[in-house]
Amino acid sequence: MALKDVGNKVPIYKLKTTDEVMKYYDEWGDKDKYNKDMLEWNYTGPKETVEVFKKHTENKEILIFDAGCGTGLVGLQLKKFGFKHFHGADLSQKLLDSVPNNLYQKLIKVDLNKPIDVQDNFYEATMCVGTFTFGHVKPQALDEFVRITKRGGLICFTINEGIYKEYGFDKKIENLKQDNKWVELEFFKSDYIASKDVNAWLGLYRVK
Ligand SMILES: C[S@@+](CC[C@H](N)C(=O)[O-])C[C@H]1O[C@@H](n2cnc3c(N)ncnc32)[C@H](O)[C@@H]1O
């Protein structure tokens, strides 16, 4: 079957460098435009991911790292299901500034393509939604997520279908399994941005 031309569906998919990505999001955050667009596009990534995550997590007291938190859409979904403790990290200060007050206990500006300034085994769970996409964050970030997440903790993410193989996410996920770093609990093609015919792989893994 021919591959879908996912790379031309959304303007950000054409960006190449981290600097271009940061500037784009800084502008997209102006006047709440990012949130408005996500509503209009019927972007379901945060809702779908948190629904899968909560099936495997009874303890609502856990501390969750939201990698690439943007405007906090994942935090809002987590809160809806009774989770309370989240830290958010993102490249765009403009988006971080637009996160609703008191939703996250801590917000930090980071480049997730670099080592994350968090000690080993710190979080009970790491979420990363919408951030593994064209020109954004590379598969090596998954090694960092494994490092900062406690043994027995969960890592839950989406990967845009258009970069899954091209960027080597398939190999990275397999290597982490082979190296006994995590076990797969869920992995399937989610709706993500169905209005634009862009789907994403949704994965949930338990750290060993
Ligand atoms: C499609 S948005 C998803 C935001 C949020 N998780 C959501 O689902 O609405 C992608 C996010 O990745 C962030 N991002 C892109 N490249 C990044 C990088 N190298 N390091 C950290 N965040 C990055 C962007 O600033 C943006 O907030």
The ligand as a Gaussian input file, in Angstrom:
#p B3LYP/6-31G(d) Opt

LIG

0 1
 C        2.043000      19.580000      18.589000
 S        2.680000      20.383000      20.020000
 C        2.047000      19.326000      21.303000
 C        1.902000      20.069000      22.621000
 C        1.066000      19.313000      23.659000
 N        1.746000      18.134000      24.146000
 C       -0.293000      18.978000      23.083000
 O       -0.568000      17.783000      22.891000
 O       -1.047000      19.925000      22.806000
 C        4.402000      19.966000      20.003000
 C        5.183000      20.600000      21.147000
 O        6.529000      20.165000      21.092000
 C        7.345000      21.244000      21.492000
 N        8.701000      20.990000      20.986000
 C        9.110000      20.919000      19.702000
 N       10.416000      20.645000      19.637000
 C       10.844000      20.535000      20.925000
 C       12.115000      20.290000      21.526000
 N       13.218000      20.080000      20.789000
 N       12.191000      20.242000      22.876000
 C       11.071000      20.461000      23.647000
 N        9.853000      20.696000      23.137000
 C        9.736000      20.734000      21.789000
 C        6.668000      22.457000      20.868000
 O        7.083000      23.662000      21.460000
 C        5.197000      22.119000      21.101000
 O        4.728000      22.613000      22.317000

